[in-house]
Amino acid sequence: MVEILDGKKLRDEILAELKLKIDMLDKKPSLCVILVGENPASKIYVNNKKKTAEKLGIKSVMINYPKSVTENELLEKIKELNNDVNINAILVQLPLPAHINCQNIISAISPIKDVDGFTPENLGKLFSGQTPYVYPCTPKGMLLLLDKYNIELDGKHVVIVGRSNIVGKPAAQMMLNRNATVTICHSHTKNLADITKTADVLISAVGEKLIEDNMLKPNCVVVDVGIFKDNSGKTRGDVEFDTVSRIASYISPVPGGVGPMTIASLMINTFELFMIQNKRSSGI
């Protein structure tokens, strides 16, 4: 019988432990989130981050720019935040408007305040075998979830569907660091099902209905990172949950799986950056 990878439960456990650590601090960590425009999904994500931070005692600073903001204005604000000793972590909510070069913005964030782990320095350290200041939140959350359920990666074949800089690529490297054999698939992959059927662990991070039961081998571990609204307005993931759950050994639901773990990882990263900047051991 399939076991559910319960991200909500683990998130609550992690955040309860984190709150105890933050409560013991004289000075509290701070997280600054920059939101550009009025994207409804982005606003929901940002509000969730703000609420979670405040519950933990993390100082939350929100900066909301209109869609018309220029790239130079954003760069100047990031420079200001980099130099502000009262700000420990900086997050620019993606996506950004088309007239703004996303990579220029991310690259401008100081690596030691890069709470998403997306700057060239942090990603470069990850891909070169060094330890970044923090790891990208979604892959980090996935590993925390797999570890909670004692899912071994050493020697296992991990197939990742999706090659984004946010999930697919960093997840692949983090799995390699656990001695997994990793295959990355994407929109140009031929005969996708032939590859996914070889997976001991399948991670799908595409954002569309994609993975069905005939694409997996029995007892595969399935991690569903995709999230979108279907035609009926229902929130769902890449995986056809009802059928896939009949043959998988473990599966993460959408919602309630990787999403909560991404938020938990963001809060851990904020705390860890604070501790690094104050030259203490995080203990997490």
Number of C-alpha atoms within 10 A of each C-alpha: 10 15 13 17 23 20 27 17 13 19 24 14 12 18 20 13 13 20 16 12 15 16 13 9 10 7 12 16 24 22 29 22 20 19 22 22 16 12 14 9 9 17 16 11 12 19 14 12 18 19 12 18 24 13 12 20 17 22 18 18 16 14 11 14 15 10 16 11 15 13 15 12 11 19 17 12 13 21 14 11 19 21 10 10 9 16 19 27 30 25 23 22 15 12 13 17 16 8 11 17 11 15 11 14 17 21 15 18 23 19 24 22 27 28 32 24 25 23 24 15 17 23 23 14 15 21 18 11 11 11 13 19 21 25 25 28 26 25 25 23 26 26 18 21 22 18 12 13 13 9 13 13 20 14 13 16 19 26 24 26 26 21 19 13 12 17 23 23 17 24 26 23 19 20 20 17 15 15 15 21 18 20 16 17 18 16 10 7 11 10 8 15 14 12 16 26 17 17 25 23 28 23 28 27 24 23 17 16 15 15 24 16 18 14 17 24 16 16 18 23 26 28 26 29 28 22 20 17 12 12 7 6 8 9 12 20 27 23 29 15 20 10 13 22 24 15 19 23 18 23 26 27 22 21 19 16 25 30 23 19 28 22 21 29 26 27 26 22 27 26 25 26 26 24 16 15 13 10 10 11 9 15 8 11
